[in-house]
Amino acid sequence: MVDEVRRLSDELARDPGSRVFVPLGEALRRQGQLDLALKFTLRGLERHPHFADGHDLLARISIDRGDLEKAFDEWDMVLRLAPGHLGALKGMGFVCFQQGRLAQAEEYLTRAQQTLQAETESARQQLRQRRGDVSLLAAYYIDVFNREFKRHVRGASPEAQPRHAALCGDQEIRLRNA
């Protein structure tokens, strides 16, 4: 983790406008360095005020610091920037639960569950599509390979053709040489 913080700090020093402040702030937050995480996050949000993940990190830092109201406000901002943001919905549900607003907590957590289900189904559809794309691509390359291999077999010496033909299952070549 220390190496990660050093690497991310170096990257941010090279490019202060980078959005790497989010993983850096998260690494610092996980190490318990909340003041430093807050400093990097606020500085990053000055440069990227409409970056939802930056506000999400600020909300999580606020939770760790015990500031539920600030966390709720930041997650509210996240939802304005990125409606349906799963982390913000779960976070707002957590804050409402902690504050005893159980009906609101249930609403946010239900929306989070619906968002997660929708994202899961979308990922499944993309996977099915990619499998189909991969299958088509694989079939294409197998066909290209077979054509090239058969052309190679046809160009081989007459004594080598039966051996090559047996490898590729080319009945035409076998019959022609029989």
C-alpha positions as YAML, in Angstrom:
chain: A
units: angstrom
residues:
- id: 1
  name: MET
  ca: [0.00, 0.00, 0.00]
- id: 2
  name: VAL
  ca: [2.87, 2.37, 0.77]
- id: 3
  name: ASP
  ca: [4.32, 1.70, -2.69]
- id: 4
  name: GLU
  ca: [0.93, 2.41, -4.22]
- id: 5
  name: VAL
  ca: [0.68, 5.74, -2.38]
- id: 6
  name: ARG
  ca: [4.19, 6.67, -3.51]
- id: 7
  name: ARG
  ca: [3.45, 5.72, -7.12]
- id: 8
  name: LEU
  ca: [0.17, 7.65, -7.15]
- id: 9
  name: SER
  ca: [1.76, 10.66, -5.45]
- id: 10
  name: ASP
  ca: [4.51, 10.70, -8.07]
- id: 11
  name: GLU
  ca: [1.93, 10.48, -10.83]
- id: 12
  name: LEU
  ca: [-0.05, 13.38, -9.34]
- id: 13
  name: ALA
  ca: [3.14, 15.43, -8.99]
- id: 14
  name: ARG
  ca: [3.91, 14.85, -12.69]
- id: 15
  name: ASP
  ca: [0.36, 15.78, -13.70]
- id: 16
  name: PRO
  ca: [-1.44, 17.89, -11.09]
- id: 17
  name: GLY
  ca: [-4.55, 17.99, -13.31]
- id: 18
  name: SER
  ca: [-4.84, 14.23, -13.26]
- id: 19
  name: ARG
  ca: [-7.80, 12.42, -11.74]
- id: 20
  name: VAL
  ca: [-5.39, 10.14, -9.92]
- id: 21
  name: PHE
  ca: [-6.27, 12.08, -6.77]
- id: 22
  name: VAL
  ca: [-9.18, 9.65, -6.30]
- id: 23
  name: PRO
  ca: [-7.18, 6.40, -6.02]
- id: 24
  name: LEU
  ca: [-4.53, 8.28, -4.03]
- id: 25
  name: GLY
  ca: [-7.13, 9.67, -1.62]
- id: 26
  name: GLU
  ca: [-8.73, 6.25, -1.32]
- id: 27
  name: ALA
  ca: [-5.39, 4.60, -0.52]
- id: 28
  name: LEU
  ca: [-4.69, 7.23, 2.13]
- id: 29
  name: ARG
  ca: [-8.21, 6.86, 3.54]
- id: 30
  name: ARG
  ca: [-7.76, 3.11, 3.86]
- id: 31
  name: GLN
  ca: [-4.49, 3.71, 5.71]
- id: 32
  name: GLY
  ca: [-6.35, 5.96, 8.13]
- id: 33
  name: GLN
  ca: [-4.62, 9.13, 6.94]
- id: 34
  name: LEU
  ca: [-7.89, 11.00, 6.72]
- id: 35
  name: ASP
  ca: [-6.49, 14.54, 6.88]
- id: 36
  name: LEU
  ca: [-4.10, 13.87, 4.02]
- id: 37
  name: ALA
  ca: [-6.80, 12.05, 2.03]
- id: 38
  name: LEU
  ca: [-9.11, 15.02, 2.56]
- id: 39
  name: LYS
  ca: [-6.42, 17.47, 1.44]
- id: 40
  name: PHE
  ca: [-5.74, 15.63, -1.83]
- id: 41
  name: THR
  ca: [-9.43, 15.11, -2.51]
- id: 42
  name: LEU
  ca: [-10.37, 18.75, -1.98]
- id: 43
  name: ARG
  ca: [-7.48, 19.89, -4.14]
- id: 44
  name: GLY
  ca: [-8.53, 17.45, -6.86]
- id: 45
  name: LEU
  ca: [-12.13, 18.59, -6.72]
- id: 46
  name: GLU
  ca: [-10.98, 22.19, -7.19]
- id: 47
  name: ARG
  ca: [-9.67, 21.10, -10.60]
- id: 48
  name: HIS
  ca: [-12.50, 18.63, -11.33]
- id: 49
  name: PRO
  ca: [-15.63, 19.96, -9.60]
- id: 50
  name: HIS
  ca: [-17.98, 17.81, -11.70]
- id: 51
  name: PHE
  ca: [-16.14, 14.51, -11.13]
- id: 52
  name: ALA
  ca: [-18.67, 12.26, -9.39]
- id: 53
  name: ASP
  ca: [-16.06, 9.78, -8.12]
- id: 54
  name: GLY
  ca: [-14.19, 12.63, -6.41]
- id: 55
  name: HIS
  ca: [-17.34, 13.64, -4.55]
- id: 56
  name: ASP
  ca: [-18.00, 9.99, -3.70]
- id: 57
  name: LEU
  ca: [-14.54, 9.76, -2.13]
- id: 58
  name: LEU
  ca: [-15.14, 12.98, -0.20]
- id: 59
  name: ALA
  ca: [-18.37, 11.48, 1.15]
- id: 60
  name: ARG
  ca: [-16.56, 8.31, 2.29]
- id: 61
  name: ILE
  ca: [-13.85, 10.40, 3.98]
- id: 62
  name: SER
  ca: [-16.63, 12.39, 5.69]
- id: 63
  name: ILE
  ca: [-18.19, 9.15, 6.97]
- id: 64
  name: ASP
  ca: [-14.82, 8.08, 8.37]
- id: 65
  name: ARG
  ca: [-14.53, 11.46, 10.08]
- id: 66
  name: GLY
  ca: [-18.03, 11.06, 11.56]
- id: 67
  name: ASP
  ca: [-19.62, 13.88, 9.53]
- id: 68
  name: LEU
  ca: [-22.85, 12.24, 8.30]
- id: 69
  name: GLU
  ca: [-24.39, 15.48, 7.02]
- id: 70
  name: LYS
  ca: [-21.36, 16.32, 4.87]
- id: 71
  name: ALA
  ca: [-21.32, 12.76, 3.52]
- id: 72
  name: PHE
  ca: [-25.02, 12.94, 2.65]
- id: 73
  name: ASP
  ca: [-24.55, 16.28, 0.89]
- id: 74
  name: GLU
  ca: [-21.63, 14.92, -1.14]
- id: 75
  name: TRP
  ca: [-23.56, 11.80, -2.15]
- id: 76
  name: ASP
  ca: [-26.46, 14.04, -3.12]
- id: 77
  name: MET
  ca: [-24.02, 15.91, -5.38]
- id: 78
  name: VAL
  ca: [-22.83, 12.59, -6.82]
- id: 79
  name: LEU
  ca: [-26.41, 11.66, -7.75]
- id: 80
  name: ARG
  ca: [-26.89, 15.02, -9.45]
- id: 81
  name: LEU
  ca: [-23.72, 14.42, -11.47]
- id: 82
  name: ALA
  ca: [-24.25, 10.69, -12.06]
- id: 83
  name: PRO
  ca: [-27.86, 9.61, -11.46]
- id: 84
  name: GLY
  ca: [-28.02, 6.03, -10.28]
- id: 85
  name: HIS
  ca: [-24.45, 6.01, -8.88]
- id: 86
  name: LEU
  ca: [-24.45, 2.79, -6.86]
- id: 87
  name: GLY
  ca: [-21.99, 3.97, -4.20]
- id: 88
  name: ALA
  ca: [-23.96, 7.16, -3.59]
- id: 89
  name: LEU
  ca: [-27.26, 5.30, -3.26]
- id: 90
  name: LYS
  ca: [-25.78, 2.83, -0.79]
- id: 91
  name: GLY
  ca: [-24.05, 5.63, 1.11]
- id: 92
  name: MET
  ca: [-27.20, 7.71, 1.39]
- id: 93
  name: GLY
  ca: [-29.06, 4.63, 2.58]
- id: 94
  name: PHE
  ca: [-26.37, 4.12, 5.22]
- id: 95
  name: VAL
  ca: [-26.57, 7.72, 6.42]
- id: 96
  name: CYS
  ca: [-30.37, 7.61, 6.62]
- id: 97
  name: PHE
  ca: [-30.18, 4.35, 8.56]
- id: 98
  name: GLN
  ca: [-27.64, 5.84, 10.97]
- id: 99
  name: GLN
  ca: [-29.92, 8.83, 11.48]
- id: 100
  name: GLY
  ca: [-32.96, 6.63, 12.13]
- id: 101
  name: ARG
  ca: [-34.71, 7.62, 8.89]
- id: 102
  name: LEU
  ca: [-35.53, 4.01, 8.07]
- id: 103
  name: ALA
  ca: [-38.12, 4.62, 5.35]
- id: 104
  name: GLN
  ca: [-35.67, 6.82, 3.40]
- id: 105
  name: ALA
  ca: [-32.87, 4.32, 4.01]
- id: 106
  name: GLU
  ca: [-35.05, 1.59, 2.51]
- id: 107
  name: GLU
  ca: [-35.84, 3.78, -0.51]
- id: 108
  name: TYR
  ca: [-32.17, 4.46, -1.25]
- id: 109
  name: LEU
  ca: [-31.15, 0.84, -0.71]
- id: 110
  name: THR
  ca: [-34.00, -0.39, -2.93]
- id: 111
  name: ARG
  ca: [-32.82, 1.99, -5.68]
- id: 112
  name: ALA
  ca: [-29.27, 0.70, -5.15]
- id: 113
  name: GLN
  ca: [-30.48, -2.88, -5.52]
- id: 114
  name: GLN
  ca: [-32.38, -2.01, -8.70]
- id: 115
  name: THR
  ca: [-29.32, -0.24, -10.09]
- id: 116
  name: LEU
  ca: [-27.14, -3.23, -9.29]
- id: 117
  name: GLN
  ca: [-29.61, -5.61, -10.95]
- id: 118
  name: ALA
  ca: [-29.76, -3.40, -14.05]
- id: 119
  name: GLU
  ca: [-25.95, -3.15, -14.20]
- id: 120
  name: THR
  ca: [-25.66, -6.92, -13.78]
- id: 121
  name: GLU
  ca: [-28.13, -7.58, -16.59]
- id: 122
  name: SER
  ca: [-26.35, -5.05, -18.81]
- id: 123
  name: ALA
  ca: [-23.03, -6.78, -18.11]
- id: 124
  name: ARG
  ca: [-24.59, -10.15, -18.96]
- id: 125
  name: GLN
  ca: [-25.90, -8.79, -22.25]
- id: 126
  name: GLN
  ca: [-22.49, -7.35, -23.09]
- id: 127
  name: LEU
  ca: [-20.86, -10.66, -22.24]
- id: 128
  name: ARG
  ca: [-23.31, -12.54, -24.47]
- id: 129
  name: GLN
  ca: [-22.63, -10.05, -27.26]
- id: 130
  name: ARG
  ca: [-18.87, -10.37, -26.84]
- id: 131
  name: ARG
  ca: [-19.11, -14.15, -26.77]
- id: 132
  name: GLY
  ca: [-21.00, -13.92, -30.03]
- id: 133
  name: ASP
  ca: [-18.41, -11.52, -31.42]
- id: 134
  name: VAL
  ca: [-15.59, -13.79, -30.25]
- id: 135
  name: SER
  ca: [-17.32, -16.82, -31.78]
- id: 136
  name: LEU
  ca: [-17.67, -15.03, -35.10]
- id: 137
  name: LEU
  ca: [-14.09, -13.81, -34.92]
- id: 138
  name: ALA
  ca: [-12.81, -17.27, -33.99]
- id: 139
  name: ALA
  ca: [-14.76, -18.84, -36.87]
- id: 140
  name: TYR
  ca: [-13.31, -16.26, -39.25]
- id: 141
  name: TYR
  ca: [-9.73, -16.90, -38.13]
- id: 142
  name: ILE
  ca: [-10.21, -20.66, -38.22]
- id: 143
  name: ASP
  ca: [-11.48, -20.34, -41.78]
- id: 144
  name: VAL
  ca: [-8.54, -18.09, -42.76]
- id: 145
  name: PHE
  ca: [-6.09, -20.50, -41.12]
- id: 146
  name: ASN
  ca: [-7.63, -23.50, -42.90]
- id: 147
  name: ARG
  ca: [-7.51, -21.76, -46.28]
- id: 148
  name: GLU
  ca: [-3.89, -20.70, -45.76]
- id: 149
  name: PHE
  ca: [-2.90, -24.15, -44.50]
- id: 150
  name: LYS
  ca: [-4.62, -25.85, -47.46]
- id: 151
  name: ARG
  ca: [-2.85, -23.50, -49.85]
- id: 152
  name: HIS
  ca: [0.42, -24.40, -48.13]
- id: 153
  name: VAL
  ca: [-0.42, -28.12, -48.49]
- id: 154
  name: ARG
  ca: [-1.21, -27.71, -52.18]
- id: 155
  name: GLY
  ca: [2.11, -25.94, -52.64]
- id: 156
  name: ALA
  ca: [4.06, -28.68, -50.86]
- id: 157
  name: SER
  ca: [5.98, -31.37, -52.73]
- id: 158
  name: PRO
  ca: [3.83, -34.24, -54.04]
- id: 159
  name: GLU
  ca: [5.30, -36.67, -51.50]
- id: 160
  name: ALA
  ca: [4.57, -34.30, -48.57]
- id: 161
  name: GLN
  ca: [1.00, -33.48, -49.61]
- id: 162
  name: PRO
  ca: [-0.67, -36.61, -48.17]
- id: 163
  name: ARG
  ca: [0.97, -36.02, -44.77]
- id: 164
  name: HIS
  ca: [-0.11, -32.34, -44.75]
- id: 165
  name: ALA
  ca: [-3.55, -33.21, -46.06]
- id: 166
  name: ALA
  ca: [-4.06, -35.67, -43.21]
- id: 167
  name: LEU
  ca: [-3.26, -32.88, -40.75]
- id: 168
  name: CYS
  ca: [-5.88, -30.53, -42.13]
- id: 169
  name: GLY
  ca: [-8.44, -33.15, -43.12]
- id: 170
  name: ASP
  ca: [-8.49, -32.00, -46.73]
- id: 171
  name: GLN
  ca: [-10.32, -34.79, -48.55]
- id: 172
  name: GLU
  ca: [-9.88, -33.05, -51.91]
- id: 173
  name: ILE
  ca: [-6.10, -33.25, -51.69]
- id: 174
  name: ARG
  ca: [-6.17, -36.84, -50.47]
- id: 175
  name: LEU
  ca: [-8.47, -37.91, -53.26]
- id: 176
  name: ARG
  ca: [-6.45, -36.03, -55.86]
- id: 177
  name: ASN
  ca: [-3.26, -37.80, -54.72]
- id: 178
  name: ALA
  ca: [-4.83, -41.26, -54.43]
...
